[in-house]
């Protein structure tokens, strides 16, 4: 055709370069001799080539031939997607095998099994809800089974971020840490734990030498050294640090009596004051969902988690996502029906549990719906409300009634 290249006169395969060697179809023999009893350009031996595009371990077992190798005639045993049943299929058959049994594989939670009918791919996450208790035992939450636990100590599963409040080992004081995995720390006022005065400048051993009473239990007062406390206060600025001017004491230090230039908590504004303050700037950064703005006043949050409900429609098209607003696709609808799902005529059935949004099963039976005409029905049972048009051939006259022709009844 005037294009550059070369077409083989034997197999009619076109190539961009003219070949420099002459081989048989299977490529094992160079310059094959012509034999009246064999295919031209064939070596007469077994082909032995690997079949293309098929997951077949068997080599081609017919004589050297032109064109692609035929499909493998062998049969192999393949298991279904869930691995419970096996069937004999043609080797190289790429279709997946599905049985009618429940999958039964262990879900992501490690406790429950998949109840879906034999399916391809990973099982859906477990949709059962379980109740978890925090480490301190004061709060509960409802989560999906398999939700990642922060840390399980045998009693709790998450931190409620409140003060623990459990009795310490001394039996007299409560834990002041944020809800945490057990066990609680030792009582910070035990005699074997406290070695210095409240301000930390003088060891208790030196105060005992001066005549102070030795502490026996955690409720005994900690002796004061009588010096100025000197602990740094939280009101100081970046340039100056204010310290407590009271004498060595237990408990919190008194408010600072000085004033200084301090910044608001987000660092946008500053003013002369003795306490921390909040500016009126609203945060314009995107929340973690990528859809909404933070809008928090004097914001110091780094994660900007979105607290709104997602509300987008799930894959079933009937329910909406109730998770906090998030990025990416929503999870599959967790609702399940325990009623049988059948086709219109009732011959094909999907047994429960049926995931929300599942379409009625396909049916090979002839459609049994009432039709406008009395012609034979050729289409199968379907889930659509309207049947396709009748395709039966009927005799129809032309407008002048001169000729009769065959035409569709619709």
C-alpha positions in Angstrom: 0.0 0.0 0.0 3.0 2.3 -0.4 3.7 2.2 3.4 7.1 1.2 4.8 7.2 -2.3 6.2 7.0 -5.9 5.2 4.0 -8.4 5.2 4.7 -12.1 5.6 3.3 -14.1 2.7 2.6 -17.1 5.0 0.8 -15.6 8.1 0.1 -12.1 6.6 1.6 -10.6 9.7 3.0 -7.1 9.1 6.2 -5.8 10.6 8.0 -2.5 10.3 11.4 -4.1 9.5 12.2 -6.7 6.9 13.3 -9.9 8.7 16.8 -11.2 8.1 16.0 -14.9 9.0 13.4 -17.3 7.9 11.9 -19.5 10.7 9.0 -21.8 11.1 5.8 -20.6 12.8 6.9 -21.8 16.3 10.4 -20.3 15.8 12.4 -23.5 16.6 13.7 -24.3 13.1 15.5 -22.0 10.7 14.9 -22.3 6.9 12.3 -25.2 7.2 12.2 -27.5 4.2 8.9 -27.9 2.3 7.1 -31.2 2.9 4.0 -32.2 1.0 2.5 -33.8 4.1 3.0 -30.8 6.4 1.7 -27.3 6.6 3.9 -24.9 4.5 6.5 -23.0 6.5 6.0 -25.5 9.4 8.7 -27.6 11.0 6.3 -30.5 11.7 7.1 -30.6 15.4 5.0 -29.7 18.4 4.4 -26.0 18.8 5.4 -25.7 22.5 4.7 -22.0 22.8 3.0 -20.5 25.9 -0.5 -19.4 25.3 -0.9 -15.6 25.4 -3.1 -13.7 27.8 -4.2 -16.7 29.8 -3.1 -18.0 33.2 -2.2 -21.4 31.8 0.9 -23.4 32.7 0.5 -25.8 29.7 2.4 -25.3 26.5 0.7 -25.6 23.1 0.5 -29.3 22.2 -0.4 -29.2 18.5 1.9 -29.2 15.5 3.7 -26.0 14.4 0.9 -23.8 13.1 0.2 -20.3 11.9 -1.9 -17.9 13.9 -2.5 -17.8 17.7 -2.5 -21.0 19.7 -6.0 -22.4 20.5 -7.3 -22.4 24.0 -6.0 -25.1 26.4 -8.2 -28.2 26.4 -7.1 -29.3 29.9 -9.4 -29.0 32.9 -8.2 -27.7 36.3 -9.9 -27.4 39.7 -10.5 -23.9 40.9 -11.8 -22.7 44.3 -14.5 -20.1 44.7 -13.7 -16.6 46.1 -14.4 -17.6 49.7 -12.4 -20.9 49.3 -15.2 -23.2 50.5 -16.1 -25.0 47.3 -14.1 -26.1 44.2 -15.2 -26.7 40.6 -13.6 -28.1 37.4 -13.1 -25.5 34.7 -11.2 -25.1 31.5 -7.6 -24.2 32.1 -6.9 -20.5 31.6 -10.5 -19.5 32.2 -10.3 -16.0 33.7 -13.8 -15.9 35.2 -14.1 -15.9 39.0 -16.1 -18.6 40.6 -18.8 -17.7 43.2 -20.7 -20.1 45.4 -24.0 -19.5 47.2 -22.5 -20.0 50.7 -21.8 -17.2 53.2 -18.2 -16.0 53.0 -17.3 -16.8 56.6 -13.9 -15.2 56.6 -12.8 -13.3 59.7 -13.6 -9.6 59.5 -11.2 -6.7 60.4 -12.3 -6.9 64.0 -10.9 -10.4 64.4 -14.1 -11.5 66.3 -16.9 -11.9 63.8 -17.2 -13.6 60.4 -18.4 -12.2 57.1 -22.0 -13.0 56.4 -22.0 -11.8 52.7 -22.5 -14.4 49.9 -19.2 -15.5 48.4 -17.7 -12.4 46.9 -14.5 -11.0 45.3 -12.1 -8.6 47.1 -11.8 -7.8 50.7 -14.7 -8.2 53.1 -16.5 -5.1 54.2 -15.6 -3.8 57.7 -17.6 -5.2 60.6 -20.7 -3.1 61.1 -21.7 -4.3 64.5 -21.6 -1.7 67.3 -19.9 -2.3 70.6 -19.6 -0.3 73.8 -16.2 0.8 75.0 -15.3 2.1 78.4 -12.6 4.7 79.1 -9.6 3.9 81.3 -11.0 5.7 84.3 -14.4 4.0 83.9 -16.4 7.2 84.0 -17.4 7.4 80.3 -18.6 5.1 77.5 -18.8 5.3 73.7 -20.5 3.4 70.9 -18.2 2.4 68.1 -18.1 0.0 65.2 -16.6 -3.3 66.2 -13.0 -3.3 65.0 -12.4 0.4 65.6 -8.8 1.0 66.4 -8.3 1.1 70.1 -5.8 3.6 71.5 -4.4 1.1 74.0 -6.1 -1.7 75.9 -4.9 -2.4 79.4 -7.5 -5.1 80.2 -10.0 -2.6 81.7 -10.5 0.4 79.3 -10.1 1.1 75.6 -9.7 4.9 75.2 -9.0 8.1 77.1 -12.0 10.4 77.8 -9.5 13.4 78.4 -11.1 14.0 81.8 -9.2 13.9 85.2 -8.8 10.3 86.2 -10.0 10.7 89.9 -9.1 7.2 91.0 -7.9 6.6 94.5 -4.1 6.4 94.7 -2.2 3.7 96.5 -2.1 5.8 99.6 -5.9 5.6 99.9 -6.2 9.3 100.8 -5.6 11.3 97.5 -7.1 11.0 94.1 -5.2 10.8 90.8 -4.9 14.2 89.0 -3.7 12.9 85.7 -5.8 12.9 82.5 -7.6 9.6 82.0 -4.8 7.1 81.3 -4.1 3.4 81.1 -3.7 1.7 84.5 -1.9 1.8 86.9 -1.9 5.3 88.4 1.3 6.8 89.6 2.4 6.8 93.2 1.0 9.5 95.5 3.2 12.5 94.9 3.1 13.4 98.6 4.4 10.1 100.0 7.3 10.6 102.4 9.5 8.3 100.3 8.8 10.4 97.2 9.2 14.0 98.6 12.8 14.9 99.2 12.7 18.7 99.1 10.7 21.6 100.4 7.7 22.9 98.3 9.8 25.4 96.3 12.5 22.8 95.7 15.4 24.9 97.0 16.2 23.0 100.2 16.5 19.3 100.9 14.2 18.0 103.7 17.2 16.3 105.3 18.7 19.7 106.0 15.4 21.0 107.4 15.2 17.9 109.8 18.6 18.9 111.1 17.2 22.3 111.9 14.4 20.8 114.0 11.5 20.2 111.6 9.2 17.3 112.3 9.7 14.2 110.2 6.8 13.3 107.9 5.2 9.9 108.4 2.3 9.8 106.0 1.3 11.7 102.8 -1.2 14.0 104.6 1.6 15.5 106.8 2.5 19.0 105.7 5.7 19.5 103.8 8.0 21.7 105.8 8.7 25.2 104.3 12.3 26.5 104.0 11.1 30.1 104.5 12.8 31.4 101.4 11.1 33.2 98.5 9.3 30.7 96.3 10.8 31.9 92.9 8.8 29.5 90.7 8.2 31.0 87.2 4.6 32.1 86.5 2.6 31.6 83.4 2.0 35.3 82.8 5.5 36.2 81.6 6.2 37.4 78.1 8.8 36.3 75.6 11.3 38.9 77.0 10.7 38.7 80.7 9.8 35.8 83.1 7.9 36.7 86.3 8.4 34.6 89.4 6.4 34.0 92.5 7.2 36.5 95.3 5.5 34.5 98.1 7.4 32.5 100.7 8.0 28.8 100.1 4.5 27.3 100.1 2.4 24.3 99.0 -0.2 24.4 96.3 -0.6 26.8 93.4 1.2 30.1 93.3 -0.8 33.4 93.7 -1.6 35.5 90.6 1.2 37.7 89.4 1.0 41.3 90.6 3.0 42.7 87.6 1.8 43.7 84.1 3.6 43.0 80.8 3.1 42.9 77.1 1.7 39.4 76.3 0.3 37.9 73.2 -3.0 36.2 72.8 -3.0 32.4 72.6 -2.8 32.3 68.8 0.0 35.0 68.8 -1.9 37.5 66.5 -2.3 40.4 69.0 -0.7 41.6 72.2 -1.6 44.0 75.0 -0.6 45.0 78.5 -2.3 42.7 81.0 -1.6 40.4 83.9 -3.5 37.4 82.5 -3.7 35.6 79.2 -6.4 36.8 76.7 -8.0 35.8 73.4 -8.0 38.0 70.3 -11.1 38.3 68.0 -9.4 36.9 64.9 -11.3 34.0 63.3 -9.3 31.1 61.9 -9.7 30.8 58.1 -7.9 27.5 57.7 -9.7 24.5 56.2 -10.8 21.8 58.6 -9.5 18.2 58.3 -12.5 17.4 55.9 -11.3 19.9 53.4 -14.8 21.3 52.9 -15.4 23.7 55.9 -13.5 26.5 57.5 -12.4 26.4 61.1 -13.9 29.8 62.1 -12.6 29.3 65.7 -11.8 32.6 67.6 -8.1 32.9 68.5 -7.5 29.4 67.3 -4.5 27.4 68.5 -5.6 24.0 67.1 -3.2 22.3 64.7 -5.3 19.5 63.4 -8.6 21.5 62.8 -10.8 18.4 63.1 -14.3 18.9 61.6 -17.1 18.3 64.1 -20.0 18.4 61.6 -21.8 15.3 60.3 -20.9 14.3 56.8 -24.5 13.8 55.5 -23.6 12.7 52.0 -25.6 9.8 50.4 -24.1 6.4 50.8 -23.6 3.9 47.9 -27.1 2.5 48.5 -28.7 5.8 47.5 -31.1 5.6 50.5 -29.2 6.5 53.6 -26.8 9.3 54.5 -23.3 9.1 56.1 -23.5 9.7 59.9 -19.8 9.9 60.4 -18.0 13.2 61.2 -17.2 15.1 58.0 -14.2 13.5 56.3 -12.2 13.4 53.1 -12.6 10.7 50.4 -15.4 8.3 49.9 -17.9 7.3 52.6 -18.0 3.8 53.9 -20.5 1.3 52.5 -24.0 1.4 54.0 -24.0 -0.7 57.2 -27.7 -1.4 57.1 -28.7 -4.9 56.2 -32.1 -6.5 55.4 -33.0 -10.0 56.7 -35.8 -10.5 54.1 -35.3 -12.5 51.0 -34.7 -10.4 47.8 -36.3 -12.0 44.8 -36.8 -11.2 41.1 -40.3 -10.2 39.9 -41.5 -13.8 39.2 -39.8 -15.1 42.4 -37.7 -17.8 40.7 -34.3 -16.2 41.6 -33.6 -15.5 45.3 -30.9 -13.8 47.3 -31.0 -15.0 50.8 -30.4 -12.8 53.8 -28.5 -11.0 55.1 -28.9 -8.6 52.1 -26.7 -5.5 52.1 -28.6 -2.2 51.6 -28.8 -1.1 48.0 -28.4 -4.7 46.5 -30.2 -5.0 43.2 -32.7 -7.8 42.6 -31.1 -11.0 41.1 -31.0 -11.7 37.4 -33.5 -14.3 36.2 -33.4 -16.4 33.0 -37.1 -17.2 33.1 -39.5 -15.6 30.6 -41.2 -12.4 31.8 -44.5 -13.1 33.5 -45.9 -9.5 33.6 -49.2 -8.7 31.9 -48.5 -7.2 28.4 -50.7 -5.0 26.2 -50.5 -7.4 23.2 -51.1 -11.2 23.0 -48.0 -12.0 21.1 -45.3 -14.5 22.5 -42.9 -12.9 25.0 -39.2 -13.3 24.2 -37.6 -11.2 26.9 -36.5 -12.5 30.4 -37.8 -11.6 33.8 -36.5 -8.1 34.8 -36.6 -5.7 37.7 -37.5 -2.6 35.6 -41.2 -1.6 35.9 -41.7 -1.1 32.1 -41.2 -4.0 29.7 -39.2 -3.6 26.5 -41.3 -3.1 23.3 -42.8 -6.2 21.6 -40.6 -7.4 18.7 -43.0 -10.0 17.3 -43.3 -9.7 13.4 -46.8 -9.0 12.2 -48.4 -8.4 8.8 -49.3 -4.8 8.1 -50.9 -3.2 5.0 -49.6 0.0 3.4 -51.6 3.2 3.8 -53.5 2.5 0.4 -53.9 -1.2 1.3 -52.0 -2.3 -1.9 -49.2 -4.4 -0.3 -48.7 -6.4 2.9 -45.3 -6.4 4.6 -43.8 -7.8 7.8 -43.2 -5.3 10.6 -42.6 -5.1 14.3 -45.8 -5.0 16.4 -44.6 -1.9 18.4 
